[in-house]
């Protein structure tokens, strides 16, 4: 694998096109397997500035292209901190949801017992 610096949408598109062609895959085949139109893939390969990033990432995955970002150390530290905070919030939310489900099950059980259902 080779690392290619990407400085523009045009360069990004050129890489996508080169990898697709090297694999002997047609645009409509890649587009179909990803769930995008062949027009979208053409636009991506031609460096259209307004292509959707999420779909572009799907195309990369389909073609076996891995993308990495180099960021300043300070930003990396912030990213890790934000990720840890988000993980803690998610865990607290999941715990709260489990507790709520337990309360709802207990209430339903009591209601069933009140109605004469064991």
N, C-alpha and C positions, 0 to 999 in steps of 0.2 A: 504494500500500500504506500502511496505517495501522499504527502501533505501539500495542498495547494492553497496559497493565500488568496482570499477573496476580498476584493476591494470594491466590487460593484455588483449590481443585480445582473448585469451583462456577463460578467465573469462567472457568476453562479450558474447562469443558464448554459454557458459554454461547457462547464464541467458536467452538468446533467446530460447534455446532448452527447458529449464525447463518451461518457460511461454507457449510455443507452446504446449508441452505435457500436461501441466496442463489444457489447454483449450480443449484438445482432438482433436487437429487439425493436419492434416497430412502435411508433408513438401511440397508436391506438391500442396496442396490446398493454403497454404500461398504463395508459390512462384507464383502460377497462379494469385492470387488476387493482388499481388504487381507488377507482370510483370517481374519477374526474373526466372531463371531456377532453378529446384530443386537442381542442382549441386551447384549453387551459394549459396543457402540456406544451403546446407550440409557443404560447405566450411566455411560459416559464423559460423555455430554452432560448427564446429571443430576448430575454432580459426585460420583460415588461415590468415596470416599477410597481404596479398595483396588484400583483398576484397574491393570493392568500397564503400566509406563512404556514398555517397548519397543513394545508394541502401540499405545499412544497416539501414539508418535512415527511409527509407520507410518500411522496415520490422518491425522496432520498432513501428512505427505508426500503422501498421496493427495489431500488437499483443497487442496494448494498453500499450506499455512500454514508459514511459516518461524519457528522459535523461536530466540531468542538469550537468553543469560544475561549480566547485568552483574555483574561480580565486582570486588572490591577489587584495586588494582594489585599488592599484595604476593602475593595469591593467583594472579594472572595470571603473575607472574614464576616462582612455584613450579610452576605448570602447564607453562610452557615448559621449565623445567629438567627436570621429570619426563618430559615428552615426548621431550626430547633423550636422556635416559638410557635410556628405553625403546627408542628408535630404535637406539641403539648396541647394546643387548642383542640386539635382533632381528637386526641385521646380523651380529653375532658368531655367533649361533645359526645363521643361514643359511649362513655361511661354514663353520662346523663341520659342518653337514649335507652340504654339497657335498664337503668333504674326506672324510667318512665314506663317501659314495657312491663316490667315486674309489677309496678303499681296497677297498671291497666289489667293485667292478668288476675291479680288478687281481687280487684273490684269486680271483674266479670265472674270470678268464682263465687264471691259473696252474693252477687245478684242471682246467680244460678241456684245457690243454696236457699236464698229467700223465696225463690219461685218454686221450690220443691224439687229441684234437680240437684243430684249429688255432685 
